[in-house]
């Protein structure tokens, strides 16, 4: 039980870190850089990632029986976001936190 709780707490922390890092990068870096950083598909996947992280935090924090569904979706969205940020370039912090969140959400969805 302690391991599951630790994993859940790690996943919540990773989701929080991902959500805040993306919000910071979107408003502080992407909007300043322009170009590919503000392309519609890129911004949409960043917003989707932030929203999915928020939902995961909520469902895991409430010990919802449905958290696995949200974690599975969040892992998929985090993967897509990491790939988009990697393609755009100059977004290493986002890539790193999205990959970390993807891994922990994948573990929670199992």
C-alpha positions as CSV (number, residue, x, y, z in Angstrom):
1,X,0.0,0.0,0.0
2,X,2.8,2.4,0.8
3,X,4.3,1.9,-2.6
4,X,1.0,2.6,-4.4
5,X,0.6,5.8,-2.3
6,X,4.2,6.9,-3.1
7,X,3.6,6.3,-6.8
8,X,0.3,8.2,-6.7
9,X,2.0,11.1,-4.8
10,X,4.9,11.1,-7.3
11,X,2.4,11.1,-10.2
12,X,0.5,14.0,-8.6
13,X,3.7,15.9,-8.2
14,X,4.8,15.2,-11.8
15,X,1.4,16.3,-13.1
16,X,1.6,19.5,-11.1
17,X,5.1,20.2,-12.4
18,X,4.1,19.5,-15.9
19,X,1.0,21.8,-15.7
20,X,3.0,24.7,-14.2
21,X,6.0,24.3,-16.5
22,X,3.8,24.3,-19.6
23,X,1.8,27.3,-18.4
24,X,5.0,29.2,-17.7
25,X,6.6,28.2,-21.1
26,X,3.5,29.0,-23.0
27,X,3.1,32.5,-21.6
28,X,6.7,33.4,-21.0
29,X,8.5,31.7,-24.0
30,X,6.1,30.7,-26.7
31,X,4.2,34.0,-26.9
32,X,7.5,35.9,-27.0
33,X,9.1,33.7,-29.6
34,X,6.2,33.6,-32.0
35,X,6.5,31.5,-35.2
36,X,6.2,27.8,-34.6
37,X,6.0,28.4,-30.8
38,X,2.5,29.8,-31.3
39,X,1.3,27.5,-34.1
40,X,-2.3,26.5,-33.5
41,X,-1.6,22.7,-33.2
42,X,1.3,23.3,-30.8
43,X,-0.6,25.6,-28.5
44,X,-3.6,23.3,-28.5
45,X,-1.6,20.3,-27.4
46,X,0.0,22.4,-24.7
47,X,-3.4,23.5,-23.4
48,X,-4.7,19.9,-23.7
49,X,-1.7,18.7,-21.7
50,X,-2.2,21.3,-19.0
51,X,-5.9,20.4,-18.8
52,X,-5.3,16.6,-18.6
53,X,-2.7,17.1,-15.9
54,X,-5.2,19.1,-13.9
55,X,-7.9,16.4,-14.3
56,X,-5.4,13.7,-13.2
57,X,-4.4,15.7,-10.1
58,X,-8.1,16.0,-9.3
59,X,-9.1,12.4,-9.8
60,X,-6.0,11.0,-8.0
61,X,-6.4,13.4,-5.1
62,X,-9.9,12.3,-4.5
63,X,-8.9,8.6,-4.8
64,X,-11.5,8.2,-7.6
65,X,-12.0,4.8,-9.0
66,X,-11.8,6.3,-12.5
67,X,-8.3,7.9,-12.1
68,X,-6.8,5.2,-14.3
69,X,-8.8,6.4,-17.3
70,X,-7.6,9.9,-16.8
71,X,-4.0,8.8,-16.3
72,X,-4.1,6.8,-19.5
73,X,-5.3,9.8,-21.5
74,X,-2.9,12.1,-19.8
75,X,0.1,9.9,-20.6
76,X,-1.0,9.9,-24.3
77,X,-1.4,13.7,-24.3
78,X,1.9,14.3,-22.5
79,X,3.6,12.1,-25.1
80,X,2.1,14.2,-27.9
81,X,3.0,17.4,-26.1
82,X,6.6,16.3,-25.6
83,X,6.9,15.5,-29.3
84,X,5.4,18.8,-30.3
85,X,7.7,20.8,-28.0
86,X,10.7,18.8,-29.2
87,X,9.8,19.6,-32.8
88,X,9.4,23.3,-32.1
89,X,12.7,23.4,-30.3
90,X,14.0,25.4,-27.4
91,X,11.5,23.8,-25.1
92,X,13.7,21.3,-23.2
93,X,12.0,21.9,-19.9
94,X,8.6,21.1,-21.4
95,X,9.9,17.9,-23.1
96,X,11.5,16.7,-19.8
97,X,8.5,17.3,-17.6
98,X,6.1,15.9,-20.2
99,X,8.1,12.7,-20.5
100,X,8.3,12.3,-16.7
101,X,4.6,12.9,-16.4
102,X,3.9,10.4,-19.2
103,X,5.9,7.7,-17.4
104,X,4.2,8.2,-14.0
105,X,0.8,8.4,-15.6
106,X,1.4,5.3,-17.6
107,X,2.4,3.5,-14.3
108,X,-0.7,4.8,-12.6
109,X,-2.9,3.6,-15.5
110,X,-1.7,0.0,-15.3
